[in-house]
Structures are given as structure tokens and as C-alpha cells.
């Protein structure tokens, strides 16, 4: 009887060891596909990235990093519901996975579900272990801007800039907020800082031109709109900038 128990115990130990070894092999195979997918993401080849991530998920689906990557790939392809689904999976697998929580909030921003997004970001802004808290703070600014709660938008953009003074998204967002609040001089100052720090940003020049127009500085506005056309000649912004230049010229 003791011999049978010993044999059974040894068999169970062997099975557990074998299963653990198999899981490790699967994890390595999944990680190889995930890494290839991430390389495609860096090249902005989102379709190839998604193929690799889906292949990896078939091999081993319980990797929170992979689920976050899937969310990012679906966001890049504007499949927002699927992005939300995978970000939620990432957080379920790893409840302290703060970047995935921020990405989940960003997906809700893209869906224009401002209050749900705000709830996501407020969960993580005070996490002292998060290396980039200026991201959720800036995202909160954008959410409140879209809710037309401009004082709160200003607060969160300023909080982000205290941590990262040259973060262009916060600089630009705060400039737009000041325009919405009809604080033209503050908008100009913030957007001038944005273009000084990032002189190749057509989007920053576009909003700076709008701020100049709000201030009645039409010559500077035209120069900034022309800079947009110079930096991004084939873009949607360039077309809008050309329309604004023609509009200013007609009014003067």
C-alpha cells in the first residue's frame, strides 16, 4: 500500500513538473511573437503587429503585457471596443498594471466617454510608483476640456506641467483651454512655449495661429499658419491653415 502511495506521489510530482515545463515553453513562444509584434508597432505596421499578437494569444493568453499590446494595436486600427476589452483583460490579469489602466482611460477618451475615462485616470494619478503620472494628469485635462469644465482642465494641465514642464501635449492642451476661457494672452504664451520647445510640431503652430487671431495679431497668425503648411504640406491641418489665411486676408 505504501509503495502504491509512493508511486502515485512520484507520478503527481512528475505531472506537475511536466506541466510547469510546458507552460514555460509556451510562455517563451508567446513572448517571441509578442516581441515581433512590438517591433511592427514601432514601425507603425499595425496589421502585422496585430497578426503577431493574435498568434501569441493563441499560444498563451494570460500575459498582461500581451493583452495591453493587443489593446494598443486595436486602438491604432480604431477598433475601440476591442481595445477596451483587451486593456480590461490586462488589468484583470495584473491589477497594479498602471500603464494598462491609463491606456484603458485613453480608449474611453477616444470613445468620447469622458466620465468613464476620468474615473480610470483618477485611479492612478496618485500612484507614487507610476513613472509617468503626467500622462493621466494630461488626459484628465483633455477630458475636462471636452466636458467644457475649463477650470478643472486648467488645474490638471498645470499639475502635469509641474511634473514635466515641457510636455508638449499638456502645453498645447493648456493653450487651447486658455483660448476656450478667452484668455488670449495666456494662450499665446503657452503655445509660444510649445513651438519653441518643439519647432517641428505643425499642430502647435496651428493652435498658436488661432491664439494670435484671438489676440488680434493677424500678421503673426498668418506667419504661424504658413509654418503649418511648410511643416506638413499634405496634411489636413495644412488645408485648414490655408483656409484661415485666406479668411484673415479677406477681413483685413
C-alpha positions in Angstrom: 0.0 0.0 0.0 2.8 2.4 0.9 4.5 1.5 -2.4 1.4 2.4 -4.3 1.1 5.8 -2.5 4.8 6.5 -3.2 4.4 5.7 -6.9 1.2 7.9 -7.0 3.1 10.8 -5.3 6.0 10.5 -7.7 3.6 10.4 -10.7 1.8 13.5 -9.5 5.1 15.3 -9.0 6.2 14.3 -12.5 3.0 15.6 -13.9 3.2 18.9 -12.2 6.8 19.4 -13.2 6.0 18.4 -16.8 3.0 20.9 -16.9 5.1 23.7 -15.4 7.8 23.0 -18.1 5.2 23.0 -20.8 3.8 26.3 -19.6 7.3 27.8 -19.6 7.8 26.7 -23.2 4.5 28.2 -24.2 5.4 31.5 -22.5 8.7 31.7 -24.4 6.9 31.0 -27.7 4.3 33.6 -26.9 6.9 36.2 -25.8 8.8 35.7 -29.1 5.6 36.5 -31.1 4.8 39.4 -28.8 8.3 40.9 -29.2 7.9 40.7 -33.0 4.5 42.3 -32.8 6.0 45.2 -30.7 8.7 45.7 -33.4 6.0 46.0 -36.0 4.2 48.5 -33.8 7.3 50.7 -33.7 7.4 50.6 -37.5 3.7 51.6 -37.5 2.8 48.4 -39.3 -0.3 47.8 -37.2 -1.8 45.0 -39.2 1.4 42.9 -39.0 1.6 43.7 -35.3 -1.9 42.6 -34.7 -1.3 39.3 -36.5 1.7 38.5 -34.3 -0.2 39.5 -31.1 -3.2 37.3 -32.0 -0.8 34.4 -32.8 0.8 35.0 -29.4 -2.6 35.0 -27.7 -3.4 31.6 -29.1 -0.2 30.2 -27.6 -0.6 31.8 -24.1 -3.3 34.3 -23.4 -2.6 35.1 -19.7 0.2 37.6 -20.3 -0.9 41.1 -19.2 1.7 42.8 -21.4 0.3 40.9 -24.5 -3.2 42.0 -23.6 -2.1 45.6 -23.3 -0.3 45.3 -26.6 -3.4 44.0 -28.2 -5.3 46.9 -26.9 -2.8 49.3 -28.4 -2.9 47.6 -31.7 -6.7 47.7 -31.8 -6.6 51.4 -30.9 -4.2 52.1 -33.7 -6.8 50.5 -36.1 -9.6 52.4 -34.5 -11.3 49.3 -33.1 -12.0 50.9 -29.8 -14.4 48.4 -28.3 -11.8 45.6 -28.8 -9.1 47.9 -27.4 -11.2 48.4 -24.2 -11.8 44.6 -23.9 -8.0 43.8 -24.0 -7.0 46.7 -21.7 -9.5 45.3 -19.2 -8.1 41.9 -19.6 -4.6 43.2 -18.9 -5.8 44.9 -15.7 -7.7 41.8 -14.6 -4.5 39.7 -15.0 -2.4 42.3 -13.3 -4.4 44.7 -11.1 -1.5 47.0 -10.4 -0.7 47.4 -14.2 -0.9 51.2 -14.2 0.1 51.8 -17.9 -2.8 49.5 -19.0 -5.2 51.4 -16.7 -4.0 54.7 -18.4 -4.5 53.1 -21.8 -8.0 52.0 -20.8 -8.8 55.6 -19.9 -7.3 56.7 -23.2 -9.5 54.3 -25.1 -12.6 55.8 -23.3 -11.3 59.3 -24.3 -11.3 58.1 -27.9 -14.8 56.8 -27.5 -15.8 60.3 -26.0 -16.9 58.6 -22.8 -15.5 61.4 -20.7 -16.8 60.4 -17.3 -15.6 56.8 -17.6 -12.2 58.0 -18.7 -12.0 60.4 -15.8 -12.7 57.6 -13.4 -9.9 55.5 -14.9 -7.3 58.3 -14.7 -8.3 59.3 -11.1 -7.5 55.7 -10.0 -3.8 56.2 -11.0 -2.8 59.8 -10.7 -1.8 59.4 -7.0 0.2 56.1 -7.6 3.6 57.1 -6.4 5.2 54.1 -8.2 4.0 55.2 -11.6 6.9 56.7 -13.5 4.9 59.0 -15.8 2.0 60.5 -13.8 1.9 63.5 -16.2 0.2 61.2 -18.7 -3.0 60.6 -16.7 -3.0 64.2 -15.5 -2.8 65.5 -19.1 -5.6 63.0 -20.0 -7.7 64.4 -17.2 -7.1 67.9 -18.6 -8.3 66.8 -22.0 -11.4 65.0 -20.6 -12.5 68.1 -18.6 -11.7 70.3 -21.6 -14.2 68.3 -23.7 -16.8 68.5 -20.9 -16.3 72.3 -21.1 -15.2 72.3 -17.4 -12.3 74.6 -18.2 -11.1 75.4 -14.7 -10.7 71.7 -13.9 -8.9 71.2 -17.3 -6.5 74.1 -16.4 -5.9 72.5 -13.0 -4.9 69.1 -14.4 -2.8 70.5 -17.2 -0.9 72.7 -14.7 -0.4 69.7 -12.4 1.0 67.7 -15.4 3.4 70.6 -16.3 4.7 70.9 -12.7 6.0 67.3 -13.2 7.1 67.6 -16.8 7.3 71.3 -17.8 8.0 70.7 -21.5 5.3 68.0 -22.1 4.0 69.2 -25.4 0.6 67.6 -25.2 -0.1 69.4 -21.9 1.4 72.7 -23.2 -0.9 72.5 -26.2 -3.9 71.4 -24.2 -3.5 74.2 -21.7 -3.1 76.7 -24.6 -6.4 75.5 -26.1 -8.0 75.7 -22.7 -7.0 79.3 -22.3 -8.5 80.1 -25.7 -11.7 78.5 -24.6 -11.6 80.7 -21.5 -10.9 83.7 -23.7 -7.6 84.3 -22.0 -5.8 85.1 -25.3 -2.5 86.3 -23.8 -2.1 83.2 -21.6 -2.9 81.0 -24.6 -0.3 82.8 -26.7 2.3 82.4 -24.0 1.7 78.7 -23.6 1.6 77.9 -27.3 4.7 80.0 -28.0 6.5 77.9 -25.4 5.2 74.7 -27.2 6.6 75.8 -30.6 9.9 77.0 -29.0 10.4 73.6 -27.4 9.1 71.6 -30.4 9.7 73.7 -33.6 8.7 70.8 -35.9 5.2 70.5 -34.5 2.7 71.7 -37.1 -0.2 71.1 -34.7 1.3 73.5 -32.1 1.8 76.2 -34.8 -1.8 75.7 -35.9 -3.2 76.5 -32.4 -0.7 79.3 -31.9 -2.1 80.9 -35.0 -5.6 80.6 -33.6 -4.4 82.2 -30.4 -2.8 85.1 -32.3 -6.0 85.6 -34.2 -7.9 85.7 -30.9 -5.4 88.4 -29.8 -5.9 90.4 -32.9 -2.2 89.7 -34.0 -3.2 88.8 -37.6 0.3 89.1 -39.1 1.7 86.6 -36.6 -1.3 84.4 -37.2 -0.6 84.3 -40.9 3.0 83.5 -40.3 2.1 80.7 -38.0 -0.4 79.2 -40.4 2.2 79.4 -43.2 4.5 77.5 -40.9 1.9 74.7 -40.6 1.8 74.5 -44.4 5.6 74.4 -44.6 5.9 71.6 -41.9 3.0 69.4 -43.1 2.1 70.4 -46.6 -0.1 67.4 -47.4 -1.9 67.2 -44.1 -5.5 68.1 -43.2 -4.1 70.8 -40.9 -2.3 72.5 -43.9 -5.6 72.7 -45.7 -7.3 74.2 -42.7 -4.4 76.6 -42.2 -4.7 77.8 -45.9 -8.4 78.5 -45.4 -7.7 80.5 -42.2 -5.0 82.6 -44.0 -7.5 83.4 -46.8 -10.2 84.3 -44.3 -7.8 86.7 -42.5 -6.8 88.3 -45.7 -10.4 88.9 -46.7 -11.2 90.5 -43.4 -8.2 92.9 -43.4 
